[in-house]
Amino acid sequence: MNVQVRYFASLRETLGSGETVADLPPGSTLATLRDALIARGGTYATALARSRSVRCALDQKMSEETAALRDGAEVAFFPPVTGG
């Protein structure tokens, strides 16, 4: 299944791109996607490392990494936002 992946804020800057497409097996979750992106190595491994705090949205709704993906889903990764 194909998933549209978007990156925001510092993740976009680190990766040098605002989006990509990922091809994943059926039954994949947000965690599966993140791990597949980390496995690409290089800046993906650095930006999405498990040691970093990264938020996820699935079809424009904040989601936990256990959320199941569907073909054509839109996923967004971004760093935690703080404000004052």
N, CA, C and O atoms as a GROMACS GRO file, in nm:
protein
  336
    1MET      N    1   0.084  -0.118   0.000
    1MET     CA    2   0.000   0.000   0.000
    1MET      C    3   0.088   0.123   0.000
    1MET      O    4   0.197   0.123   0.058
    2ASN      N    5   0.041   0.229  -0.065
    2ASN     CA    6   0.116   0.354  -0.071
    2ASN      C    7   0.060   0.454   0.028
    2ASN      O    8  -0.061   0.469   0.043
    3VAL      N    9   0.150   0.523   0.096
    3VAL     CA   10   0.114   0.623   0.196
    3VAL      C   11   0.189   0.752   0.163
    3VAL      O   12   0.309   0.749   0.138
    4GLN      N   13   0.119   0.864   0.163
    4GLN     CA   14   0.180   0.995   0.142
    4GLN      C   15   0.235   1.042   0.277
    4GLN      O   16   0.161   1.047   0.376
    5VAL      N   17   0.362   1.078   0.281
    5VAL     CA   18   0.426   1.120   0.407
    5VAL      C   19   0.471   1.265   0.393
    5VAL      O   20   0.538   1.302   0.296
    6ARG      N   21   0.434   1.346   0.490
    6ARG     CA   22   0.472   1.487   0.492
    6ARG      C   23   0.555   1.515   0.616
    6ARG      O   24   0.533   1.456   0.722
    7TYR      N   25   0.649   1.606   0.602
    7TYR     CA   26   0.738   1.644   0.712
    7TYR      C   27   0.725   1.794   0.735
    7TYR      O   28   0.715   1.872   0.640
    8PHE      N   29   0.726   1.834   0.862
    8PHE     CA   30   0.710   1.974   0.896
    8PHE      C   31   0.819   2.023   0.989
    8PHE      O   32   0.885   1.946   1.058
    9ALA      N   33   0.837   2.156   0.988
    9ALA     CA   34   0.929   2.227   1.077
    9ALA      C   35   1.072   2.174   1.061
    9ALA      O   36   1.120   2.159   0.949
   10SER      N   37   1.139   2.145   1.172
   10SER     CA   38   1.279   2.105   1.167
   10SER      C   39   1.299   1.973   1.092
   10SER      O   40   1.406   1.950   1.035
   11LEU      N   41   1.199   1.886   1.091
   11LEU     CA   42   1.212   1.760   1.017
   11LEU      C   43   1.222   1.789   0.866
   11LEU      O   44   1.303   1.728   0.796
   12ARG      N   45   1.142   1.880   0.821
   12ARG     CA   46   1.146   1.918   0.679
   12ARG      C   47   1.283   1.977   0.645
   12ARG      O   48   1.341   1.947   0.540
   13GLU      N   49   1.334   2.062   0.733
   13GLU     CA   50   1.466   2.123   0.710
   13GLU      C   51   1.576   2.018   0.707
   13GLU      O   52   1.664   2.022   0.621
   14THR      N   53   1.572   1.925   0.801
   14THR     CA   54   1.674   1.821   0.809
   14THR      C   55   1.670   1.730   0.686
   14THR      O   56   1.775   1.695   0.631
   15LEU      N   57   1.550   1.692   0.645
   15LEU     CA   58   1.536   1.599   0.533
   15LEU      C   59   1.548   1.666   0.397
   15LEU      O   60   1.570   1.600   0.296
   16GLY      N   61   1.534   1.798   0.395
   16GLY     CA   62   1.547   1.870   0.269
   16GLY      C   63   1.429   1.852   0.175
   16GLY      O   64   1.437   1.886   0.057
   17SER      N   65   1.320   1.798   0.228
   17SER     CA   66   1.201   1.775   0.147
   17SER      C   67   1.078   1.778   0.237
   17SER      O   68   1.086   1.742   0.354
   18GLY      N   69   0.967   1.822   0.182
   18GLY     CA   70   0.845   1.829   0.260
   18GLY      C   71   0.759   1.707   0.250
   18GLY      O   72   0.664   1.692   0.328
   19GLU      N   73   0.790   1.617   0.155
   19GLU     CA   74   0.706   1.498   0.143
   19GLU      C   75   0.774   1.387   0.065
   19GLU      O   76   0.873   1.408  -0.006
   20THR      N   77   0.718   1.269   0.082
   20THR     CA   78   0.765   1.150   0.011
   20THR      C   79   0.650   1.050   0.008
   20THR      O   80   0.547   1.071   0.073
   21VAL      N   81   0.667   0.943  -0.065
   21VAL     CA   82   0.569   0.834  -0.068
   21VAL      C   83   0.638   0.709  -0.016
   21VAL      O   84   0.753   0.682  -0.051
   22ALA      N   85   0.568   0.634   0.068
   22ALA     CA   86   0.622   0.509   0.121
   22ALA      C   87   0.533   0.394   0.077
   22ALA      O   88   0.410   0.405   0.078
   23ASP      N   89   0.595   0.285   0.039
   23ASP     CA   90   0.523   0.163   0.002
   23ASP      C   91   0.540   0.064   0.117
   23ASP      O   92   0.651   0.024   0.150
   24LEU      N   93   0.428   0.026   0.178
   24LEU     CA   94   0.431  -0.061   0.297
   24LEU      C   95   0.341  -0.182   0.278
   24LEU      O   96   0.248  -0.178   0.197
   25PRO      N   97   0.368  -0.289   0.352
   25PRO     CA   98   0.280  -0.406   0.343
   25PRO      C   99   0.146  -0.381   0.414
   25PRO      O  100   0.140  -0.298   0.505
   26PRO      N  101   0.041  -0.450   0.373
   26PRO     CA  102  -0.089  -0.437   0.441
   26PRO      C  103  -0.073  -0.466   0.591
   26PRO      O  104   0.009  -0.548   0.631
   27GLY      N  105  -0.152  -0.398   0.671
   27GLY     CA  106  -0.147  -0.419   0.816
   27GLY      C  107  -0.044  -0.332   0.886
   27GLY      O  108  -0.025  -0.344   1.007
   28SER      N  109   0.022  -0.244   0.812
   28SER     CA  110   0.124  -0.157   0.871
   28SER      C  111   0.061  -0.051   0.960
   28SER      O  112  -0.055  -0.013   0.943
   29THR      N  113   0.141  -0.004   1.056
   29THR     CA  114   0.100   0.100   1.149
   29THR      C  115   0.191   0.221   1.131
   29THR      O  116   0.285   0.218   1.052
   30LEU      N  117   0.162   0.326   1.205
   30LEU     CA  118   0.251   0.442   1.203
   30LEU      C  119   0.391   0.403   1.250
   30LEU      O  120   0.490   0.454   1.198
   31ALA      N  121   0.400   0.314   1.347
   31ALA     CA  122   0.531   0.267   1.396
   31ALA      C  123   0.606   0.194   1.285
   31ALA      O  124   0.727   0.212   1.269
   32THR      N  125   0.535   0.110   1.209
   32THR     CA  126   0.597   0.039   1.096
   32THR      C  127   0.653   0.138   0.996
   32THR      O  128   0.764   0.122   0.946
   33LEU      N  129   0.574   0.242   0.966
   33LEU     CA  130   0.618   0.344   0.873
   33LEU      C  131   0.742   0.416   0.924
   33LEU      O  132   0.840   0.432   0.851
   34ARG      N  133   0.739   0.458   1.049
   34ARG     CA  134   0.855   0.529   1.105
   34ARG      C  135   0.979   0.442   1.099
   34ARG      O  136   1.086   0.490   1.062
   35ASP      N  137   0.966   0.315   1.136
   35ASP     CA  138   1.080   0.224   1.132
   35ASP      C  139   1.132   0.205   0.989
   35ASP      O  140   1.253   0.196   0.967
   36ALA      N  141   1.040   0.198   0.891
   36ALA     CA  142   1.081   0.183   0.751
   36ALA      C  143   1.157   0.307   0.704
   36ALA      O  144   1.254   0.296   0.629
   37LEU      N  145   1.113   0.424   0.748
   37LEU     CA  146   1.183   0.547   0.711
   37LEU      C  147   1.320   0.554   0.777
   37LEU      O  148   1.417   0.596   0.714
   38ILE      N  149   1.329   0.515   0.904
   38ILE     CA  150   1.457   0.512   0.975
   38ILE      C  151   1.553   0.418   0.903
   38ILE      O  152   1.673   0.446   0.893
   39ALA      N  153   1.501   0.306   0.853
   39ALA     CA  154   1.584   0.206   0.785
   39ALA      C  155   1.644   0.260   0.654
   39ALA      O  156   1.739   0.201   0.602
   40ARG      N  157   1.591   0.369   0.602
   40ARG     CA  158   1.650   0.431   0.482
   40ARG      C  159   1.789   0.486   0.513
   40ARG      O  160   1.870   0.507   0.422
   41GLY      N  161   1.816   0.508   0.642
   41GLY     CA  162   1.947   0.556   0.684
   41GLY      C  163   1.964   0.705   0.663
   41GLY      O  164   1.868   0.776   0.634
   42GLY      N  165   2.087   0.750   0.677
   42GLY     CA  166   2.122   0.890   0.655
   42GLY      C  167   2.039   0.987   0.737
   42GLY      O  168   2.019   0.968   0.857
   43THR      N  169   1.990   1.091   0.670
   43THR     CA  170   1.915   1.194   0.741
   43THR      C  171   1.782   1.143   0.794
   43THR      O  172   1.732   1.194   0.894
   44TYR      N  173   1.723   1.042   0.728
   44TYR     CA  174   1.599   0.983   0.780
   44TYR      C  175   1.624   0.919   0.916
   44TYR      O  176   1.546   0.937   1.009
   45ALA      N  177   1.732   0.844   0.927
   45ALA     CA  178   1.766   0.777   1.054
   45ALA      C  179   1.790   0.880   1.164
   45ALA      O  180   1.753   0.858   1.279
   46THR      N  181   1.852   0.990   1.128
   46THR     CA  182   1.880   1.095   1.226
   46THR      C  183   1.754   1.169   1.266
   46THR      O  184   1.727   1.185   1.385
   47ALA      N  185   1.677   1.214   1.169
   47ALA     CA  186   1.559   1.296   1.196
   47ALA      C  187   1.448   1.221   1.268
   47ALA      O  188   1.380   1.279   1.352
   48LEU      N  189   1.430   1.092   1.236
   48LEU     CA  190   1.320   1.016   1.293
   48LEU      C  191   1.363   0.914   1.397
   48LEU      O  192   1.284   0.827   1.435
   49ALA      N  193   1.487   0.923   1.443
   49ALA     CA  194   1.541   0.827   1.540
   49ALA      C  195   1.446   0.807   1.658
   49ALA      O  196   1.378   0.901   1.701
   50ARG      N  197   1.442   0.687   1.708
   50ARG     CA  198   1.355   0.655   1.822
   50ARG      C  199   1.390   0.736   1.946
   50ARG      O  200   1.306   0.753   2.034
   51SER      N  201   1.512   0.785   1.954
   51SER     CA  202   1.554   0.866   2.069
   51SER      C  203   1.499   1.009   2.062
   51SER      O  204   1.508   1.084   2.160
   52ARG      N  205   1.442   1.045   1.948
   52ARG     CA  206   1.386   1.180   1.929
   52ARG      C  207   1.235   1.178   1.949
   52ARG      O  208   1.168   1.082   1.915
   53SER      N  209   1.185   1.287   2.004
   53SER     CA  210   1.041   1.302   2.020
   53SER      C  211   0.983   1.352   1.888
   53SER      O  212   1.018   1.460   1.840
   54VAL      N  213   0.895   1.272   1.829
   54VAL     CA  214   0.833   1.306   1.702
   54VAL      C  215   0.683   1.281   1.714
   54VAL      O  216   0.642   1.175   1.761
   55ARG      N  217   0.604   1.376   1.672
   55ARG     CA  218   0.458   1.362   1.676
   55ARG      C  219   0.410   1.311   1.540
   55ARG      O  220   0.477   1.331   1.439
   56CYS      N  221   0.293   1.245   1.539
   56CYS     CA  222   0.238   1.189   1.417
   56CYS      C  223   0.091   1.230   1.402
   56CYS      O  224   0.017   1.239   1.499
   57ALA      N  225   0.053   1.254   1.279
   57ALA     CA  226  -0.087   1.276   1.246
   57ALA      C  227  -0.122   1.183   1.131
   57ALA      O  228  -0.044   1.167   1.036
   58LEU      N  229  -0.238   1.121   1.139
   58LEU     CA  230  -0.287   1.033   1.035
   58LEU      C  231  -0.414   1.094   0.979
   58LEU      O  232  -0.512   1.113   1.051
   59ASP      N  233  -0.412   1.125   0.851
   59ASP     CA  234  -0.525   1.192   0.786
   59ASP      C  235  -0.571   1.314   0.865
   59ASP      O  236  -0.690   1.334   0.888
   60GLN      N  237  -0.473   1.394   0.906
   60GLN     CA  238  -0.490   1.522   0.974
   60GLN      C  239  -0.548   1.512   1.114
   60GLN      O  240  -0.607   1.608   1.164
   61LYS      N  241  -0.532   1.396   1.178
   61LYS     CA  242  -0.572   1.377   1.318
   61LYS      C  243  -0.453   1.324   1.396
   61LYS      O  244  -0.389   1.228   1.356
   62MET      N  245  -0.424   1.388   1.509
   62MET     CA  246  -0.315   1.340   1.594
   62MET      C  247  -0.339   1.193   1.626
   62MET      O  248  -0.451   1.154   1.660
   63SER      N  249  -0.234   1.111   1.616
   63SER     CA  250  -0.249   0.967   1.634
   63SER      C  251  -0.130   0.908   1.706
   63SER      O  252  -0.019   0.961   1.702
   64GLU      N  253  -0.155   0.798   1.772
   64GLU     CA  254  -0.050   0.719   1.835
   64GLU      C  255   0.014   0.631   1.728
   64GLU      O  256  -0.047   0.607   1.623
   65GLU      N  257   0.134   0.585   1.753
   65GLU     CA  258   0.204   0.503   1.653
   65GLU      C  259   0.142   0.365   1.633
   65GLU      O  260   0.181   0.293   1.541
   66THR      N  261   0.046   0.329   1.715
   66THR     CA  262  -0.023   0.201   1.698
   66THR      C  263  -0.135   0.210   1.595
   66THR      O  264  -0.196   0.108   1.561
   67ALA      N  265  -0.164   0.330   1.545
   67ALA     CA  266  -0.273   0.349   1.448
   67ALA      C  267  -0.243   0.275   1.318
   67ALA      O  268  -0.132   0.281   1.265
   68ALA      N  269  -0.344   0.206   1.268
   68ALA     CA  270  -0.331   0.130   1.142
   68ALA      C  271  -0.339   0.224   1.022
   68ALA      O  272  -0.416   0.320   1.020
   69LEU      N  273  -0.257   0.194   0.922
   69LEU     CA  274  -0.256   0.271   0.798
   69LEU      C  275  -0.343   0.204   0.694
   69LEU      O  276  -0.370   0.084   0.700
   70ARG      N  277  -0.388   0.283   0.598
   70ARG     CA  278  -0.464   0.232   0.484
   70ARG      C  279  -0.400   0.285   0.357
   70ARG      O  280  -0.327   0.384   0.360
   71ASP      N  281  -0.426   0.220   0.248
   71ASP     CA  282  -0.374   0.266   0.120
   71ASP      C  283  -0.425   0.408   0.093
   71ASP      O  284  -0.544   0.435   0.106
   72GLY      N  285  -0.335   0.497   0.054
   72GLY     CA  286  -0.371   0.634   0.024
   72GLY      C  287  -0.375   0.727   0.144
   72GLY      O  288  -0.410   0.844   0.130
   73ALA      N  289  -0.341   0.677   0.262
   73ALA     CA  290  -0.343   0.760   0.382
   73ALA      C  291  -0.240   0.872   0.372
   73ALA      O  292  -0.140   0.861   0.300
   74GLU      N  293  -0.265   0.979   0.446
   74GLU     CA  294  -0.170   1.089   0.457
   74GLU      C  295  -0.116   1.090   0.600
   74GLU      O  296  -0.192   1.097   0.696
   75VAL      N  297   0.014   1.084   0.612
   75VAL     CA  298   0.080   1.086   0.743
   75VAL      C  299   0.168   1.209   0.752
   75VAL      O  300   0.238   1.244   0.657
   76ALA      N  301   0.164   1.274   0.866
   76ALA     CA  302   0.250   1.390   0.890
   76ALA      C  303   0.337   1.362   1.012
   76ALA      O  304   0.289   1.314   1.114
   77PHE      N  305   0.465   1.394   1.000
   77PHE     CA  306   0.559   1.386   1.112
   77PHE      C  307   0.607   1.526   1.142
   77PHE      O  308   0.639   1.603   1.051
   78PHE      N  309   0.612   1.560   1.270
   78PHE     CA  310   0.661   1.692   1.309
   78PHE      C  311   0.712   1.687   1.453
   78PHE      O  312   0.671   1.602   1.531
   79PRO      N  313   0.801   1.780   1.486
   79PRO     CA  314   0.852   1.782   1.624
   79PRO      C  315   0.745   1.838   1.718
   79PRO      O  316   0.652   1.905   1.673
   80PRO      N  317   0.758   1.810   1.847
   80PRO     CA  318   0.663   1.867   1.943
   80PRO      C  319   0.666   2.019   1.934
   80PRO      O  320   0.772   2.078   1.910
   81VAL      N  321   0.554   2.080   1.953
   81VAL     CA  322   0.544   2.226   1.945
   81VAL      C  323   0.527   2.282   2.085
   81VAL      O  324   0.445   2.234   2.164
   82THR      N  325   0.605   2.385   2.115
   82THR     CA  326   0.589   2.453   2.242
   82THR      C  327   0.551   2.598   2.213
   82THR      O  328   0.579   2.651   2.106
   83GLY      N  329   0.490   2.658   2.307
   83GLY     CA  330   0.447   2.796   2.286
   83GLY      C  331   0.444   2.870   2.418
   83GLY      O  332   0.466   2.812   2.525
   84GLY      N  333   0.416   2.994   2.409
   84GLY     CA  334   0.412   3.070   2.531
   84GLY      C  335   0.319   3.185   2.524
   84GLY      O  336   0.305   3.260   2.620
   0.00000   0.00000   0.00000
